[in-house]
Structures are given as structure tokens and as C-alpha cells.
Amino acid sequence: MTLDFHTLFKHKLSINLGRQWSHAISPDGCILITGGLEDRTIRVWDLQTGQQVRAWMIAELFGQSDVDRIYSLAVSSDGKTLISGGSLIQAWHIDSGKKIRTFKGGGWANRLSLSPDMTILATEFDKLVAWDFQTGKKRYKLPAVVSAPLIFTSDSQYLISADYALYRTRPKSWEYQIKVWDLKAGVVLRTLENTGISTVIWGLTLSSDERLLAGGRIDDIRIWSFETGQQIQKVDKFKNVHLHRHLDTVYSLVFSPDNKTLLSTGTDGLIQAWDVGTGRHIGTIQEQNNIFKVSMSKDAQTLVGIGGNGHDMTAEVWKRE
């Protein structure tokens, strides 16, 4: 039987985040951390009360330049450390807001992810860089321009990226590949099948049992076997005409705790639920604000939707009953 999010998760509160554009949820689902694109401020929010409990600036303001703006955030697996990315890549103690280190010479970081064993930090702008997290030194650079979240496997051995690659046979044309990197060797272990006219991947998520990988694209959602790289399911906009606005572009995805349901956000501003086995639409989660990103805590007890109407962002929080 397919899991019902409406009975399993109950909406608890809405949090006005202001103009905070980057977001990361703690593994235990107790706090949400946000980063301001313009005010260079990191804010910590209590997901039980909706109150801001801590805030600090990562640097002084420098007018309207891009210096020190926050574009990405990641929380360590123990919930104690935050990594922020932008023109600077920095690590922070969450409880105190004190800086641990700056990763020097890294360039921009539009996306970043820390391995579960806290040994490798992966960051991306025009190259995928693997860092030794404890020393702050680069291990190597990988040729990848990433379009979706970076995902580590639970054993910290592999990194999944959705990235652009130039066609060798068609100059100035791009193909969009999903790659599994062997981080010890710094090479591609396998590339997942990704065919079609519009193949750019915006949303990417791995199931908790690491058997399935789902990608949100323009016009559809694809689900692959992570082990073989073969596509096993597709949610097609042209076969779900009443949901065509949602599937125009799918921004983010998350599997349910039992991996039988997939949640997605898209251009309609709603959270849609899909049966993984059949690809059927099975429900809609709707709040007052348009939702463009959905995340779940590692303990699968907290679901957070990020959205908004206008300039201010809002976090919608659901808790498992």
C-alpha cells in the first residue's frame, strides 16, 4: 500500500524567512539554517517553534557586489557543522556561529555537499572540487558543470552529480549526464541513462535504501536503478495533461521513508505525490505559498517546503505523527 503523506505528516507551522535564499535542514529535523543572498547573514530557526534562535554575518557588507554572498549551505551528518558556499567556502560551528576554516582557492560554490563521514567536501561552480574537509586542502578537480544537488552515498565512497558535457559530434551543443564518481580514484564509475529532447536535470534525490535515484527534468520525472543505471520509471507531462504545469520544470524531489512515494515541486508551486512503482499521481500537498523546494530530514520525521509569494521566502513545516 502506498504511503499517504496527508495522514503520516501533519502541517505544524509556517516561518517567514525574509530574503533568505539558501536553505539546509539538520539531520534530526530540529533546525533549519538559511543564508541571505544580500545581507550575508546566516540564520538558525527552531522547527518546533518557528523562532529564530541564532544569526551571524559571514563578512562585512560590500555594497551590491557578489563578494561573500551565500549561494549554498550544507549541514554535517552530526548536525554540529555548517558549510556555506558563494565566493567564499567556509565552515562554521552551528551552536556558536564561530568560523572553523575557509577553503582557500576554491572559487565560487553554487552547490556543495559534505560526505556522511565528514572527510570529503564536494563543491561546484565551473569545476567539481573534492576537498579534504579536516585540512581544507584540495584533493582534486573533476570536469563537471553541475545542474542539480550533489549527493553522497551513505558509505561516503561515491558522489552523484548531474552535469553538462559538450557533445563531441555537435560543437556548442550540450548533453546532460548523471554520473557516479568513485571518490577514491577520482573517476566516473558509471553514467546513468538519460535520454530525450530536454535532458537537463534540476532535481535529484537518492532513496534511503540507495536502490533508486530520481531526477526532475523539463517535461518529466525519471527514476533509475542506482545499481545498474537503467531507467525503470517515467512520469511524462504528455501522459499527465492535467499536471502539465507542474511537470513543465521539476525543481526538487524527495522519497518517502518507505521509498514507495516520490514528492516533487514544480512550476505550479505545489508539492505533488507520485507512486514510485506505477508512476501514477496520487495526491497534492497545497499551502498558501508557492513551494519550489522540498527537503526531508535524515531521520524522516520532518518535511520542509521552501517557497514564497514575492521577495520574502517562507518555510512550511510538516512533522511526522
C-alpha positions as CSV (number, residue, x, y, z in Angstrom):
1,M,0.0,0.0,0.0
2,T,1.3,3.4,-1.0
3,L,2.2,5.7,1.9
4,D,-0.2,8.6,2.5
5,F,1.6,11.8,3.3
6,H,-1.6,13.5,4.4
7,T,-2.1,11.1,7.3
8,L,1.6,10.5,8.1
9,F,2.8,14.1,8.1
10,K,0.8,17.0,9.6
11,H,1.4,20.6,8.9
12,K,2.8,22.3,12.0
13,L,3.8,25.9,11.2
14,S,4.9,28.5,8.6
15,I,8.1,30.5,9.1
16,N,8.7,33.9,7.4
17,L,12.3,33.7,6.4
18,G,12.6,37.1,4.8
19,R,15.0,37.3,1.9
20,Q,16.9,34.1,2.8
21,W,17.6,32.2,-0.4
22,S,19.8,29.3,0.7
23,H,18.5,26.5,3.0
24,A,19.6,23.4,4.8
25,I,17.8,21.2,7.3
26,S,19.6,19.5,10.2
27,P,19.7,15.6,10.2
28,D,17.4,15.4,13.2
29,G,14.9,17.9,11.8
30,C,15.2,20.2,14.7
31,I,16.6,23.3,13.0
32,L,16.5,25.0,9.6
33,I,19.5,27.1,8.6
34,T,19.2,29.8,5.9
35,G,21.6,32.1,4.2
36,G,20.9,35.6,2.9
37,L,22.0,36.5,-0.7
38,E,22.1,40.2,0.1
39,D,22.7,40.6,3.8
40,R,25.4,37.9,4.0
41,T,23.7,36.6,7.2
42,I,23.2,33.0,8.3
43,R,20.1,32.4,10.4
44,V,19.2,29.4,12.5
45,W,15.5,28.6,13.0
46,D,13.8,26.3,15.5
47,L,11.5,24.0,13.6
48,Q,9.3,23.3,16.7
49,T,8.5,26.9,17.5
50,G,9.4,28.7,14.2
51,Q,11.6,31.2,16.1
52,Q,15.0,32.4,15.0
53,V,17.5,31.2,17.6
54,R,20.8,32.5,16.2
55,A,22.3,34.6,13.5
56,W,25.7,35.8,12.3
57,M,27.2,37.6,9.4
58,I,29.8,35.8,7.3
59,A,31.5,39.1,6.4
60,E,31.0,42.9,6.2
61,L,28.8,44.2,3.5
62,F,30.4,45.4,0.3
63,G,27.7,47.3,-1.5
64,Q,25.9,45.4,-4.2
65,S,28.8,43.3,-5.3
66,D,28.8,39.5,-5.3
67,V,31.6,39.3,-2.7
68,D,30.7,37.0,0.2
69,R,27.1,36.3,-0.9
70,I,25.7,33.0,0.2
71,Y,24.6,30.7,-2.6
72,S,24.6,27.2,-0.9
73,L,24.5,25.6,2.5
74,A,25.2,22.1,3.9
75,V,24.9,20.6,7.4
76,S,27.3,17.9,8.6
77,S,26.0,14.4,9.5
78,D,26.5,15.0,13.2
79,G,24.5,18.3,13.0
80,K,27.3,20.4,14.5
81,T,28.9,22.0,11.5
82,L,27.6,24.2,8.7
83,I,29.4,24.8,5.4
84,S,28.4,27.9,3.4
85,G,29.3,28.5,-0.3
86,G,29.5,31.5,-2.5
87,S,32.6,33.5,-3.5
88,L,33.9,32.1,-0.2
89,I,33.6,28.5,1.1
90,Q,33.6,28.4,4.9
91,A,32.8,26.0,7.7
92,W,31.1,27.2,10.9
93,H,30.2,25.9,14.4
94,I,26.4,25.9,14.3
95,D,25.9,26.4,18.1
96,S,28.2,29.4,18.3
97,G,28.5,30.8,14.8
98,K,32.3,30.8,15.0
99,K,34.2,30.1,11.9
100,I,36.2,26.9,11.7
101,R,38.0,27.4,8.5
102,T,38.0,28.9,5.0
103,F,38.6,26.7,2.0
104,K,41.1,28.8,0.1
105,G,41.4,29.0,-3.7
106,G,38.1,27.3,-4.3
107,G,36.4,29.8,-6.4
108,W,32.6,30.0,-6.3
109,A,30.4,27.3,-4.9
110,N,26.9,27.3,-6.3
111,R,26.4,23.8,-4.8
112,L,28.2,21.8,-2.1
113,S,27.8,18.6,-0.1
114,L,29.7,17.1,2.8
115,S,30.2,13.3,2.9
116,P,28.5,11.4,5.8
117,D,31.9,10.5,7.3
118,M,32.8,14.2,7.2
119,T,36.1,13.6,5.3
120,I,35.3,15.0,1.9
121,L,33.6,18.3,0.9
122,A,32.4,18.5,-2.7
123,T,31.9,22.0,-4.2
124,E,31.0,23.2,-7.7
125,F,31.0,26.2,-9.9
126,D,32.7,25.6,-13.2
127,K,34.6,22.5,-11.8
128,L,33.7,19.9,-9.3
129,V,36.3,20.1,-6.5
130,A,36.9,17.5,-3.8
131,W,38.4,18.8,-0.6
132,D,39.9,17.2,2.5
133,F,37.4,18.6,5.0
134,Q,39.6,18.3,8.0
135,T,42.6,20.1,6.5
136,G,40.8,22.4,4.0
137,K,43.2,21.2,1.2
138,K,42.1,20.3,-2.3
139,R,42.2,16.6,-3.2
140,Y,41.5,17.0,-6.9
141,K,39.3,18.8,-9.5
142,L,36.8,16.9,-11.7
143,P,35.4,18.0,-15.1
144,A,31.8,18.8,-14.3
145,V,29.4,21.7,-14.5
146,V,26.6,20.7,-12.2
147,S,22.8,21.5,-12.6
148,A,21.4,19.7,-9.6
149,P,22.2,18.9,-5.9
150,L,25.3,16.9,-5.2
151,I,24.6,13.6,-3.4
152,F,26.9,11.3,-1.4
153,T,26.2,7.7,-0.8
154,S,25.9,6.7,2.8
155,D,29.3,5.0,2.8
156,S,30.9,8.2,1.6
157,Q,32.6,6.3,-1.3
158,Y,30.6,7.7,-4.2
159,L,29.3,11.1,-5.3
160,I,26.3,11.6,-7.7
161,S,26.2,14.6,-9.9
162,A,24.0,15.7,-12.8
163,D,26.2,17.8,-15.1
164,Y,26.7,19.2,-18.5
165,A,29.1,17.8,-21.1
166,L,29.8,19.0,-24.6
167,Y,28.8,16.7,-27.5
168,R,31.9,15.6,-29.3
169,T,29.9,15.3,-32.5
170,R,27.9,18.5,-32.2
171,P,30.1,21.6,-31.3
172,K,28.4,24.1,-28.9
173,S,25.7,21.6,-28.0
174,W,25.3,20.1,-24.6
175,E,24.3,16.8,-23.2
176,Y,23.3,16.3,-19.6
177,Q,24.6,13.3,-17.8
178,I,24.1,11.7,-14.4
179,K,27.5,10.4,-13.2
180,V,28.5,8.3,-10.2
181,W,32.0,9.3,-9.2
182,D,34.4,7.0,-7.4
183,L,35.9,9.5,-4.9
184,K,39.0,7.4,-4.0
185,A,40.1,7.2,-7.7
186,G,38.5,10.5,-8.9
187,V,36.9,8.8,-11.9
188,V,33.4,8.1,-13.2
189,L,32.2,4.7,-12.0
190,R,29.1,4.7,-14.2
191,T,26.8,7.1,-16.2
192,L,23.0,6.7,-15.9
193,E,20.8,6.5,-18.9
194,N,19.3,10.0,-19.6
195,T,17.7,10.3,-23.0
196,G,15.1,12.6,-24.5
197,I,14.8,16.1,-26.0
198,S,15.1,18.1,-22.8
199,T,17.5,16.2,-20.6
200,V,18.8,18.8,-18.2
201,I,18.4,17.6,-14.5
202,W,17.2,20.2,-12.0
203,G,16.1,18.0,-9.1
204,L,18.0,14.9,-7.9
205,T,17.4,12.6,-4.9
206,L,18.5,9.1,-3.8
207,S,16.2,6.7,-1.9
208,S,17.1,5.9,1.7
209,D,17.9,2.3,0.7
210,E,20.1,3.6,-2.2
211,R,18.3,1.4,-4.7
212,L,16.6,4.2,-6.6
213,L,17.6,7.6,-8.0
214,A,15.0,10.1,-9.2
215,G,15.7,13.1,-11.4
216,G,13.4,16.1,-12.1
217,R,13.7,17.4,-15.7
218,I,11.8,19.7,-18.1
219,D,8.6,17.9,-19.0
220,D,9.1,14.7,-16.9
221,I,10.4,12.9,-13.9
222,R,12.7,9.9,-14.3
223,I,13.5,7.1,-11.9
224,W,16.6,4.9,-12.3
225,S,18.1,1.8,-10.7
226,F,21.1,3.2,-8.9
227,E,23.0,-0.1,-9.2
228,T,22.5,-0.6,-12.9
229,G,21.9,3.0,-14.2
230,Q,18.9,1.8,-16.2
231,Q,15.6,3.8,-16.2
232,I,12.8,1.9,-14.5
233,Q,10.0,4.6,-14.3
234,K,8.9,7.8,-16.0
235,V,6.3,10.4,-15.2
236,D,5.6,12.1,-18.5
237,K,3.9,15.5,-18.9
238,F,2.1,14.4,-22.0
239,K,0.5,11.5,-20.2
240,N,-0.4,13.7,-17.2
241,V,-2.0,16.6,-19.1
242,H,-3.8,17.9,-16.0
243,L,-0.4,18.3,-14.3
244,H,1.4,19.7,-17.3
245,R,2.2,23.0,-15.4
246,H,3.8,21.1,-12.6
247,L,5.9,19.0,-15.0
248,D,7.0,21.9,-17.2
249,T,10.0,22.0,-14.9
250,V,10.5,19.8,-11.8
251,Y,12.7,21.6,-9.3
252,S,13.2,19.2,-6.4
253,L,12.3,15.7,-5.3
254,V,12.3,13.6,-2.1
255,F,11.4,10.0,-1.5
256,S,9.1,8.9,1.3
257,P,10.5,7.0,4.3
258,D,9.4,3.7,2.7
259,N,10.6,4.7,-0.8
260,K,7.2,3.9,-2.3
261,T,6.2,7.6,-2.8
262,L,8.0,10.4,-4.5
263,L,7.3,14.0,-3.8
264,S,8.1,16.8,-6.3
265,T,8.0,20.5,-6.6
266,G,7.4,22.2,-10.0
267,T,6.3,25.3,-11.8
268,D,2.8,25.1,-10.4
269,G,4.1,25.9,-6.9
270,L,2.6,22.8,-5.4
271,I,4.0,19.5,-3.9
272,Q,2.8,16.6,-6.0
273,A,3.0,12.9,-4.8
274,W,3.7,10.0,-7.2
275,D,3.6,6.2,-6.8
276,V,7.1,5.0,-7.5
277,G,6.0,1.6,-8.7
278,T,3.5,2.8,-11.3
279,G,4.3,6.4,-11.9
280,R,0.7,7.4,-11.1
281,H,-0.2,10.7,-9.5
282,I,-1.6,10.0,-6.0
283,G,-2.1,13.4,-4.3
284,T,-1.3,17.1,-3.8
285,I,0.0,19.0,-0.9
286,Q,-1.0,22.6,-1.1
287,E,-0.3,25.6,1.2
288,Q,-0.7,29.3,0.8
289,N,2.8,29.9,-0.6
290,N,4.2,28.6,-3.8
291,I,6.7,25.8,-3.0
292,F,9.8,25.4,-5.1
293,K,12.0,23.2,-2.9
294,V,11.1,20.2,-0.6
295,S,13.5,18.6,1.8
296,M,13.3,15.8,4.4
297,S,15.4,15.3,7.5
298,K,17.7,12.3,7.6
299,D,15.5,10.8,10.4
300,A,12.5,11.1,8.1
301,Q,10.5,12.9,10.8
302,T,10.4,16.4,9.3
303,L,9.4,17.6,5.9
304,V,10.2,21.2,4.9
305,G,8.9,23.1,1.8
306,I,10.5,26.4,0.8
307,G,8.6,28.9,-1.2
308,G,7.1,32.3,-1.2
309,N,5.0,34.9,-2.9
310,G,7.1,37.9,-3.9
311,H,10.5,38.6,-2.4
312,D,10.2,37.0,1.0
313,M,10.7,33.3,1.5
314,T,8.6,31.1,3.7
315,A,9.3,27.6,5.2
316,E,6.3,25.3,5.5
317,V,7.0,22.6,8.1
318,W,5.3,19.2,8.4
319,K,6.1,16.8,11.3
320,R,5.5,13.0,11.2
321,E,2.7,11.9,13.5
